[in-house]
Amino acid sequence: MSAWSLSRLMSDSPHVETLAGLTYAEWGALYPHESLAQWTDDLRASCGSGGVPSVFVATAPGRDGDVVVGTASLLEADLPVRPAYSPWLASVLVLPAWRGQGIASALVERVWQEAEASAVARCYLFTPDRQSLYARLGWRWTESLTYRGNAMTVMCRERRR
């Protein structure tokens, strides 16, 4: 049995604010016009019961209950400069102390399973530096671009025919 587990994040989960804080700390600088409160509201709105949107959380047992160790989302839109691309694997984050245990791979695969179950033929992501992880999981290069001063790679994964 693994020391962590994955589940769907629901909008009334006590983990919503924790995850909003973690993801805002990681990527909030890309969206300087958004506050943590807006970020939290957006995350809560993304907690669908299935399909797009969906948010998944990796948790581990802690002294006072489950603690958040990672997350990933399936969103309608994630990169404003590419509105034609949809849906998106977004916000893949694993806390540093929990990396190297397969959590990111499991989160990415869970999002892809959700997309496939919703008849999504193609899903996108963007990353500045994790191309090799995503390529190993079946994602392919789509394009390179600069977004808000950062070099990014857009990748996609397609359903096998």
CYANA upper distance limits for C-alpha pairs under 8 A (distance plus 0.5 A):
  3 ALA  CA     60 ALA  CA      6.44
  3 ALA  CA     61 PRO  CA      7.78
  4 TRP  CA     58 ALA  CA      6.98
  4 TRP  CA     59 THR  CA      5.89
  4 TRP  CA     60 ALA  CA      4.81
  4 TRP  CA     61 PRO  CA      7.70
  5 SER  CA     58 ALA  CA      5.96
  5 SER  CA     59 THR  CA      6.00
  5 SER  CA     60 ALA  CA      6.98
  6 LEU  CA     56 PHE  CA      7.23
  6 LEU  CA     57 VAL  CA      6.12
  6 LEU  CA     58 ALA  CA      4.97
  6 LEU  CA     59 THR  CA      7.00
  6 LEU  CA    107 LEU  CA      7.95
  7 SER  CA     56 PHE  CA      6.11
  7 SER  CA     57 VAL  CA      6.06
  7 SER  CA     58 ALA  CA      7.14
  8 ARG  CA     47 CYS  CA      8.40
  8 ARG  CA     49 SER  CA      8.39
  8 ARG  CA     54 SER  CA      7.80
  8 ARG  CA     55 VAL  CA      6.48
  8 ARG  CA     56 PHE  CA      4.99
  8 ARG  CA     57 VAL  CA      6.78
  9 LEU  CA     13 SER  CA      7.04
  9 LEU  CA     15 HIS  CA      8.27
  9 LEU  CA     16 VAL  CA      8.06
  9 LEU  CA     47 CYS  CA      6.40
  9 LEU  CA     54 SER  CA      8.12
  9 LEU  CA     55 VAL  CA      5.88
  9 LEU  CA     56 PHE  CA      5.75
  9 LEU  CA     57 VAL  CA      6.47
 10 MET  CA     44 ARG  CA      8.15
 10 MET  CA     47 CYS  CA      5.67
 10 MET  CA     48 GLY  CA      7.44
 10 MET  CA     49 SER  CA      7.80
 10 MET  CA     55 VAL  CA      8.31
 11 SER  CA     16 VAL  CA      7.39
 11 SER  CA     44 ARG  CA      5.31
 11 SER  CA     45 ALA  CA      7.47
 11 SER  CA     46 SER  CA      8.41
 11 SER  CA     47 CYS  CA      5.76
 11 SER  CA     48 GLY  CA      8.25
 12 ASP  CA     16 VAL  CA      7.98
 12 ASP  CA     44 ARG  CA      8.36
 14 PRO  CA     18 THR  CA      8.28
 15 HIS  CA     19 LEU  CA      6.56
 15 HIS  CA     68 VAL  CA      7.50
 16 VAL  CA     20 ALA  CA      6.55
 16 VAL  CA     40 THR  CA      7.65
 16 VAL  CA     43 LEU  CA      7.63
 16 VAL  CA     44 ARG  CA      7.09
 17 GLU  CA     21 GLY  CA      6.63
 17 GLU  CA     40 THR  CA      6.75
 18 THR  CA     22 LEU  CA      6.78
 18 THR  CA     68 VAL  CA      8.04
 19 LEU  CA     23 THR  CA      6.53
 19 LEU  CA     68 VAL  CA      7.91
 19 LEU  CA     71 THR  CA      8.03
 20 ALA  CA     24 TYR  CA      6.29
 20 ALA  CA     36 LEU  CA      7.78
 20 ALA  CA     39 TRP  CA      6.78
 20 ALA  CA     40 THR  CA      5.59
 20 ALA  CA     43 LEU  CA      7.05
 21 GLY  CA     25 ALA  CA      6.55
 21 GLY  CA     36 LEU  CA      7.49
 21 GLY  CA     40 THR  CA      8.20
 22 LEU  CA     26 GLU  CA      6.82
 23 THR  CA     27 TRP  CA      6.47
 23 THR  CA     28 GLY  CA      7.73
 23 THR  CA     91 SER  CA      7.42
 23 THR  CA     93 LEU  CA      7.93
 24 TYR  CA     28 GLY  CA      4.90
 24 TYR  CA     29 ALA  CA      8.41
 24 TYR  CA     36 LEU  CA      7.04
 24 TYR  CA     39 TRP  CA      7.34
 25 ALA  CA     29 ALA  CA      8.36
 27 TRP  CA     31 TYR  CA      7.96
 28 GLY  CA     32 PRO  CA      6.95
 28 GLY  CA     34 GLU  CA      7.90
 30 LEU  CA    148 ARG  CA      7.08
 34 GLU  CA     38 GLN  CA      6.53
 34 GLU  CA     39 TRP  CA      7.15
 35 SER  CA     39 TRP  CA      6.66
 36 LEU  CA     40 THR  CA      6.52
 37 ALA  CA     41 ASP  CA      6.75
 38 GLN  CA     42 ASP  CA      6.60
 39 TRP  CA     43 LEU  CA      6.67
 40 THR  CA     44 ARG  CA      6.64
 41 ASP  CA     45 ALA  CA      6.66
 42 ASP  CA     46 SER  CA      6.73
 43 LEU  CA     47 CYS  CA      7.13
 46 SER  CA     53 PRO  CA      5.71
 46 SER  CA     54 SER  CA      6.36
 46 SER  CA     55 VAL  CA      7.01
 46 SER  CA     75 LEU  CA      7.70
 47 CYS  CA     53 PRO  CA      7.02
 47 CYS  CA     54 SER  CA      5.67
 47 CYS  CA     55 VAL  CA      5.87
 48 GLY  CA     52 VAL  CA      7.51
 48 GLY  CA     53 PRO  CA      5.81
 48 GLY  CA     54 SER  CA      5.29
 48 GLY  CA     55 VAL  CA      7.68
 49 SER  CA     54 SER  CA      7.34
 50 GLY  CA     54 SER  CA      6.58
 50 GLY  CA    114 GLU  CA      7.83
 51 GLY  CA     74 LEU  CA      8.23
 51 GLY  CA    114 GLU  CA      6.40
 51 GLY  CA    115 ALA  CA      6.82
 51 GLY  CA    117 ALA  CA      7.88
 51 GLY  CA    118 SER  CA      5.90
 52 VAL  CA     74 LEU  CA      6.38
 52 VAL  CA     75 LEU  CA      6.23
 52 VAL  CA     76 GLU  CA      6.73
 52 VAL  CA     87 PRO  CA      7.94
 52 VAL  CA    115 ALA  CA      7.90
 52 VAL  CA    118 SER  CA      8.26
 53 PRO  CA     73 SER  CA      7.91
 53 PRO  CA     74 LEU  CA      5.86
 53 PRO  CA     75 LEU  CA      5.27
 53 PRO  CA     76 GLU  CA      6.91
 54 SER  CA     73 SER  CA      6.18
 54 SER  CA     74 LEU  CA      5.62
 54 SER  CA     75 LEU  CA      7.25
 54 SER  CA    111 VAL  CA      8.49
 55 VAL  CA     71 THR  CA      7.80
 55 VAL  CA     72 ALA  CA      6.51
 55 VAL  CA     73 SER  CA      4.77
 55 VAL  CA     74 LEU  CA      6.84
 56 PHE  CA     71 THR  CA      6.05
 56 PHE  CA     72 ALA  CA      5.94
 56 PHE  CA     73 SER  CA      6.54
 56 PHE  CA    107 LEU  CA      7.62
 56 PHE  CA    110 ARG  CA      8.40
 56 PHE  CA    111 VAL  CA      8.10
 57 VAL  CA     68 VAL  CA      7.46
 57 VAL  CA     69 VAL  CA      8.17
 57 VAL  CA     70 GLY  CA      6.27
 57 VAL  CA     71 THR  CA      4.89
 57 VAL  CA     72 ALA  CA      7.24
 57 VAL  CA    107 LEU  CA      8.36
 58 ALA  CA     68 VAL  CA      6.53
 58 ALA  CA     69 VAL  CA      5.96
 58 ALA  CA     70 GLY  CA      5.26
 58 ALA  CA     71 THR  CA      6.35
 58 ALA  CA    103 ILE  CA      7.82
 58 ALA  CA    107 LEU  CA      8.11
 59 THR  CA     66 ASP  CA      6.33
 59 THR  CA     67 VAL  CA      5.79
 59 THR  CA     68 VAL  CA      5.02
 59 THR  CA     69 VAL  CA      5.77
 59 THR  CA     70 GLY  CA      7.44
 60 ALA  CA     66 ASP  CA      5.87
 60 ALA  CA     67 VAL  CA      5.90
 60 ALA  CA     68 VAL  CA      7.15
 60 ALA  CA     69 VAL  CA      7.20
 61 PRO  CA     65 GLY  CA      6.44
 61 PRO  CA     66 ASP  CA      4.99
 61 PRO  CA     67 VAL  CA      6.72
 62 GLY  CA     66 ASP  CA      5.69
 62 GLY  CA     67 VAL  CA      6.21
 69 VAL  CA     94 VAL  CA      6.30
 69 VAL  CA     95 LEU  CA      5.93
 69 VAL  CA     98 TRP  CA      7.05
 70 GLY  CA     92 VAL  CA      7.94
 70 GLY  CA     93 LEU  CA      5.75
 70 GLY  CA     94 VAL  CA      4.57
 70 GLY  CA     95 LEU  CA      6.54
 70 GLY  CA    103 ILE  CA      7.77
 70 GLY  CA    104 ALA  CA      7.99
 71 THR  CA     91 SER  CA      7.34
 71 THR  CA     92 VAL  CA      6.11
 71 THR  CA     93 LEU  CA      5.86
 71 THR  CA     94 VAL  CA      7.09
 71 THR  CA    107 LEU  CA      7.31
 72 ALA  CA     89 LEU  CA      7.63
 72 ALA  CA     90 ALA  CA      6.46
 72 ALA  CA     91 SER  CA      5.58
 72 ALA  CA     92 VAL  CA      4.76
 72 ALA  CA     93 LEU  CA      7.05
 72 ALA  CA    107 LEU  CA      6.40
 72 ALA  CA    108 VAL  CA      7.34
 72 ALA  CA    111 VAL  CA      7.60
 73 SER  CA     88 TRP  CA      8.37
 73 SER  CA     89 LEU  CA      6.25
 73 SER  CA     90 ALA  CA      5.49
 73 SER  CA     91 SER  CA      6.44
 73 SER  CA     92 VAL  CA      7.55
 73 SER  CA    111 VAL  CA      7.06
 74 LEU  CA     87 PRO  CA      7.33
 74 LEU  CA     88 TRP  CA      6.08
 74 LEU  CA     89 LEU  CA      5.39
 74 LEU  CA     90 ALA  CA      6.64
 74 LEU  CA    111 VAL  CA      6.47
 74 LEU  CA    114 GLU  CA      8.36
 74 LEU  CA    115 ALA  CA      7.87
 75 LEU  CA     86 SER  CA      8.38
 75 LEU  CA     87 PRO  CA      6.10
 75 LEU  CA     88 TRP  CA      5.60
 75 LEU  CA     89 LEU  CA      7.06
 75 LEU  CA     90 ALA  CA      7.23
 76 GLU  CA     86 SER  CA      6.08
 76 GLU  CA     87 PRO  CA      4.92
 76 GLU  CA     88 TRP  CA      6.61
 77 ALA  CA     83 PRO  CA      7.42
 77 ALA  CA     85 TYR  CA      7.97
 77 ALA  CA     86 SER  CA      6.46
 77 ALA  CA     87 PRO  CA      6.50
 77 ALA  CA     88 TRP  CA      6.61
 78 ASP  CA     88 TRP  CA      6.69
 78 ASP  CA     90 ALA  CA      7.26
 79 LEU  CA     83 PRO  CA      7.45
 79 LEU  CA    126 PHE  CA      8.21
 81 VAL  CA    147 TYR  CA      8.40
 85 TYR  CA    123 CYS  CA      8.44
 85 TYR  CA    124 TYR  CA      7.34
 86 SER  CA    122 ARG  CA      8.23
 86 SER  CA    123 CYS  CA      6.79
 86 SER  CA    124 TYR  CA      7.09
 87 PRO  CA    120 VAL  CA      8.43
 87 PRO  CA    122 ARG  CA      8.07
 87 PRO  CA    123 CYS  CA      5.78
 87 PRO  CA    124 TYR  CA      6.79
 88 TRP  CA    123 CYS  CA      5.95
 88 TRP  CA    124 TYR  CA      5.12
 88 TRP  CA    125 LEU  CA      5.94
 89 LEU  CA    108 VAL  CA      7.94
 89 LEU  CA    111 VAL  CA      7.26
 89 LEU  CA    112 TRP  CA      8.29
 89 LEU  CA    123 CYS  CA      7.27
 89 LEU  CA    124 TYR  CA      6.50
 89 LEU  CA    125 LEU  CA      5.64
 90 ALA  CA    125 LEU  CA      6.82
 90 ALA  CA    126 PHE  CA      8.34
 92 VAL  CA    104 ALA  CA      7.35
 92 VAL  CA    107 LEU  CA      7.93
 92 VAL  CA    108 VAL  CA      7.89
 93 LEU  CA    104 ALA  CA      7.56
 94 VAL  CA     98 TRP  CA      6.96
 94 VAL  CA     99 ARG  CA      6.65
 94 VAL  CA    103 ILE  CA      7.51
 94 VAL  CA    104 ALA  CA      6.81
 95 LEU  CA     99 ARG  CA      7.05
 98 TRP  CA    103 ILE  CA      8.20
 99 ARG  CA    103 ILE  CA      7.54
 99 ARG  CA    104 ALA  CA      8.19
102 GLY  CA    106 ALA  CA      6.62
103 ILE  CA    107 LEU  CA      6.59
104 ALA  CA    108 VAL  CA      6.62
105 SER  CA    109 GLU  CA      6.61
105 SER  CA    133 LEU  CA      8.31
105 SER  CA    137 LEU  CA      7.86
106 ALA  CA    110 ARG  CA      6.54
107 LEU  CA    111 VAL  CA      6.77
108 VAL  CA    112 TRP  CA      6.75
109 GLU  CA    113 GLN  CA      6.60
109 GLU  CA    137 LEU  CA      8.29
110 ARG  CA    114 GLU  CA      6.77
111 VAL  CA    115 ALA  CA      6.74
112 TRP  CA    116 GLU  CA      6.63
112 TRP  CA    123 CYS  CA      8.40
113 GLN  CA    117 ALA  CA      6.54
114 GLU  CA    118 SER  CA      6.83
115 ALA  CA    119 ALA  CA      7.05
115 ALA  CA    120 VAL  CA      5.71
115 ALA  CA    123 CYS  CA      8.01
116 GLU  CA    120 VAL  CA      5.75
116 GLU  CA    121 ALA  CA      7.60
116 GLU  CA    159 ARG  CA      7.64
120 VAL  CA    159 ARG  CA      8.05
121 ALA  CA    158 GLU  CA      6.13
121 ALA  CA    159 ARG  CA      5.59
122 ARG  CA    156 CYS  CA      7.13
122 ARG  CA    157 ARG  CA      6.13
122 ARG  CA    158 GLU  CA      4.86
122 ARG  CA    159 ARG  CA      6.81
123 CYS  CA    156 CYS  CA      5.93
123 CYS  CA    157 ARG  CA      5.95
123 CYS  CA    158 GLU  CA      7.09
124 TYR  CA    154 VAL  CA      7.43
124 TYR  CA    155 MET  CA      6.14
124 TYR  CA    156 CYS  CA      4.78
124 TYR  CA    157 ARG  CA      7.10
125 LEU  CA    154 VAL  CA      6.20
125 LEU  CA    155 MET  CA      5.87
125 LEU  CA    156 CYS  CA      6.80
126 PHE  CA    152 MET  CA      6.76
126 PHE  CA    153 THR  CA      5.93
126 PHE  CA    154 VAL  CA      4.84
126 PHE  CA    155 MET  CA      6.65
127 THR  CA    131 GLN  CA      7.28
127 THR  CA    152 MET  CA      5.90
127 THR  CA    153 THR  CA      5.90
127 THR  CA    154 VAL  CA      7.18
128 PRO  CA    150 ASN  CA      7.79
128 PRO  CA    151 ALA  CA      6.45
128 PRO  CA    152 MET  CA      4.91
128 PRO  CA    153 THR  CA      6.57
129 ASP  CA    152 MET  CA      8.23
130 ARG  CA    134 TYR  CA      7.12
131 GLN  CA    135 ALA  CA      6.49
131 GLN  CA    153 THR  CA      7.89
132 SER  CA    136 ARG  CA      6.61
133 LEU  CA    137 LEU  CA      7.04
134 TYR  CA    138 GLY  CA      6.99
134 TYR  CA    139 TRP  CA      5.77
134 TYR  CA    140 ARG  CA      8.25
135 ALA  CA    139 TRP  CA      5.20
135 ALA  CA    140 ARG  CA      6.39
135 ALA  CA    141 TRP  CA      8.50
138 GLY  CA    157 ARG  CA      6.84
139 TRP  CA    155 MET  CA      6.49
139 TRP  CA    156 CYS  CA      5.77
139 TRP  CA    157 ARG  CA      5.11
139 TRP  CA    158 GLU  CA      8.43
140 ARG  CA    155 MET  CA      5.67
140 ARG  CA    156 CYS  CA      5.89
140 ARG  CA    157 ARG  CA      6.79
141 TRP  CA    153 THR  CA      7.55
141 TRP  CA    154 VAL  CA      6.77
141 TRP  CA    155 MET  CA      4.96
141 TRP  CA    156 CYS  CA      7.16
142 THR  CA    153 THR  CA      7.97
142 THR  CA    154 VAL  CA      5.88
142 THR  CA    155 MET  CA      5.37
142 THR  CA    156 CYS  CA      6.87
143 GLU  CA    153 THR  CA      6.43
143 GLU  CA    154 VAL  CA      5.73
143 GLU  CA    155 MET  CA      7.51
144 SER  CA    151 ALA  CA      7.78
144 SER  CA    152 MET  CA      6.28
144 SER  CA    153 THR  CA      4.99
144 SER  CA    154 VAL  CA      6.60
145 LEU  CA    151 ALA  CA      6.42
145 LEU  CA    152 MET  CA      5.90
145 LEU  CA    153 THR  CA      6.90
145 LEU  CA    154 VAL  CA      8.21
146 THR  CA    150 ASN  CA      5.73
146 THR  CA    151 ALA  CA      4.99
146 THR  CA    152 MET  CA      6.29
147 TYR  CA    151 ALA  CA      6.97
147 TYR  CA    152 MET  CA      7.16
